[in-house]
Amino acid sequence: MRLSIEFSFKDKLVLPIHYNHILQGFIYNNISDNAFRNFLHDEGYKYEKRSFKLFTFSRIFGQFKMDKQSNTITFSSPIKLTVSSILDDFVNDFASTLIKKDDLILGKTQIRLEKIEVFSHPEVEEEEVVIKMLSPTVTYSTVDVHGKKKTIYHKPGDGVFSELAYKNLQKKYKSFYGKDMPECEFSIKPVNDEKIKMISANYRGFIIKGWIGEFIMKGSKELIKLAYDTGLGSKNAQGFGCFEIVGVRR
């Protein structure tokens, strides 16, 4: 399920330029079921040594001005946000909390819910779709260089990106359903190499590199739905990998 949410506020909303952790905290803080919130935050759904939260969210959309000198971004009202998950209870709880609470705080600013729309899983009829990233998609490898761990981020369009994104979806599927995902052909590539853009984000002191733009995703209908709900690539619960489907390829 997916939520499309619109908020308003008085004057301005000022956040750090790298605000992913603030949005993530806002989401966790507005899950009313304490036991479920703690489970999702502290444990998640396990696959071997990995833990998946199985939700993702977009960047904030709206009019803004960026001030690199103060490292802040200032939004004008209203703003929009997308939150997506395969966990229906999570989506329903979060939506219900937003509707009921009259003291919503994002960063240090009180905000007001203006509109919320709930969408079910997309009806994917084709196995090749055009997607537009609502937050950067990330894949990475960790290698040992002279005894030190180094993170290498991959670009959509190369084979490693598709391979890692596919393995990530397989692990999410196994963590949630408890069984292996049926094998299928999978690839992700830019619609136009010159129109994708790399975004570097600082998440709690760690630099994460991802890509935005439009991409062609090829895979089974079940896999596309899973990616739509949980995010494409890694770091989804930190605000990466959220996308919308904007077309199909036949």
Secondary structure, 3 states (H helix, E strand, C coil): CEEEEEEECCCEEEEECCCHHHHHHHHHHCCCCHHHHHHHHHCCEEECCEEECCEEECCCECCEEEECCCCEEEEECCEEEEEEECCHHHHHHHHHHHHHCCCEEECCEEEEEEEEEEECCCCCCCCEEEEEECCCEECEEEEEECCEEEEEECCCCCHHHHHHHHHHHHHHHHHHHCCCCCCCCCEEEECCHHHCEEEEEEECCEEEEEEECEEEEECCHHHHHHHHHHCCECCHHHCCCCEEEEEECC
